[in-house]
Amino acid sequence: MKTYRMNAVMAGALYFLGTAFGVAGAAVSGEVLTSIISGKPLTGVDMLDLVAANSSQLTLGAFFTLMMGISLVVMTVFLYPLFRKDSEELAMGMVLFRGALEGSWYFATTLGILTLIALGNEYVATGANSAALQSMGNVVYQFQDFLGPVGTIVFLIGATCLYISFYRTRLIPRWLSVWGLIGVVPYMAYALLHFFHLDHGVGFFLQMVLAPQEIVMGIWLIIKGFNQAALEELFNR
C-alpha cells in the first residue's frame, strides 16, 4: 500500500517553513510592520518618513510574508488527498480557508506593505509635506492593521478543519491534534480582541498555545510521517 511518505514530509516541511518565514518576517521587518503584527499601531509619528527610512526592512518583511503564504497554501495540497477520504466537507474547508482565503490574505498583506513603501519613497522624493500622501499612507497602514485579525480568523477556521481531520483519521497522534484544537480557542480570543481594538498586551500569550504546536507538528510529519495503520484503515473504509 502507498505510504504517502512524500505527502507527510512535504506537508511538514512547508508547515515548518511557513512558521520560519513568519518569524523571520517579524524579526527583520522593523518598527512599522512589527507594530501591525503585535496589534499596537504607531501614533504620533511621521508614518511615511518612518516607512521610507525602513523601506529595505519592510521589503524583506513583505518577501517573507509572501513566502509564508505560499508555503502554507501549498501545504494543503499534500493533505487534501488523504483528508477527503474521511470527510470531503472538512477537506474542502481546509483548502478553502487555509488555502484560497488565507493565501489571498497573505497576497493582500504583501501588496499593502509594498504600497506603503511606494508611498513612503514618493513622500521623501517630493521633498514636500504632502497632506494627501500622508492621508493615503495612514489609510494603507490602518488597512494593514485591519487585515491582521480578519486573516487570523480565516486561518483559525481552516486550522480547526485541519485538526479535526487529523483527529478523526489518527494520521498523527491525537494528543497533537487536541493540542491544536485547544490552541485555537485562545488564539481566536486574541483575534477578536484585536478586531475590536481591545488587546492590551495579552495577544502574545494567547498565541503561544498554538504556535509551538505548529512547529512540533511540522517536525513530527517530517520525521515520523503518517501513522501507517491509520492510513491503511482510512483507505479501506
Long-range contacts (C-beta under 8 A, 24 or more apart in sequence): 1-231, 1-232, 1-235, 3-225, 3-226, 3-228, 3-231, 4-81, 4-82, 4-225, 4-226, 4-231, 5-225, 5-226, 6-78, 7-78, 7-79, 7-81, 7-82, 7-226, 8-78, 8-221, 8-222, 8-224, 8-225, 8-226, 9-221, 9-222, 9-225, 10-75, 10-78, 11-75, 11-78, 11-79, 11-221, 12-217, 12-218, 12-219, 12-220, 12-221, 12-222, 12-223, 13-218, 13-221, 13-222, 14-71, 14-72, 14-74, 14-75, 14-78, 15-71, 15-72, 15-75, 15-214, 15-217, 15-218, 15-221, 16-215, 16-218, 16-219, 16-222, 17-67, 17-71, 18-68, 18-69, 18-71, 18-72, 18-75, 19-68, 19-211, 19-214, 19-215, 19-218, 21-64, 21-65, 21-67, 21-68, 21-71, 22-64, 22-65, 22-68, 24-64, 25-60, 25-61, 25-64, 25-65, 25-68, 26-61, 28-57, 28-60, 28-61, 28-64, 29-57, 29-58, 29-60, 29-61, 29-64, 30-54, 30-57, 30-58, 30-61, 32-58, 32-116, 32-141, 33-57, 33-58, 33-61, 33-113, 36-141, 36-144, 36-145, 36-148, 37-148, 38-203, 38-204, 39-145, 39-148, 39-149, 39-194, 39-199, 39-203, 40-201, 41-141, 41-142, 41-145, 42-141, 46-134, 47-120, 47-134, 47-137, 47-138, 47-141, 48-119, 48-120, 48-123, 48-124, 48-133, 48-134, 48-137, 49-120, 49-123, 49-124, 50-120, 51-116, 51-117, 51-119, 51-120, 51-123, 51-137, 52-117, 52-120, 52-121, 52-123, 52-124, 55-117, 55-120, 55-121, 58-113, 58-116, 58-117, 59-113, 59-114, 59-117, 61-113, 62-110, 62-113, 62-114, 62-117, 65-106, 65-109, 65-110, 65-113, 66-106, 66-107, 66-110, 68-106, 69-102, 69-103, 69-105, 69-106, 69-107, 69-109, 69-110, 70-103, 70-106, 72-98, 72-102, 72-103, 72-106, 73-98, 73-99, 73-100, 73-102, 73-103, 73-106, 76-158, 79-162, 79-165, 82-169, 82-171, 82-226, 82-231, 82-234, 83-162, 83-165, 83-169, 85-169, 85-234, 85-235, 85-237, 86-165, 86-168, 86-169, 86-234, 86-237, 87-165, 87-168, 90-161, 90-164, 90-165, 90-168, 91-161, 91-165, 93-157, 93-158, 93-161, 94-158, 94-161, 94-162, 94-165, 96-158, 97-154, 97-155, 97-157, 97-158, 97-161, 98-155, 98-158, 98-159, 98-161, 98-162, 99-158, 101-154, 101-158, 102-151, 102-154, 102-155, 102-158, 105-147, 105-150, 105-151, 105-154, 105-155, 106-151, 108-147, 109-144, 109-147, 109-151, 112-140, 112-143, 112-144, 112-147, 113-144, 115-140, 116-140, 116-141, 116-144, 148-194, 149-191, 149-192, 149-194, 149-195, 150-195, 152-187, 152-190, 152-191, 152-194, 153-188, 153-191, 153-192, 153-195, 156-184, 156-187, 156-188, 156-191, 159-184, 159-210, 160-184, 169-230, 169-234, 170-227, 170-230, 170-233, 171-226, 171-227, 171-230, 171-231, 171-234, 172-217, 172-220, 172-221, 172-224, 172-226, 172-227, 173-220, 173-227, 176-213, 176-216, 176-217, 176-220, 179-213, 179-216, 180-210, 180-213, 180-214, 180-217, 182-209, 183-209, 183-210, 183-211, 183-213, 184-210, 186-210
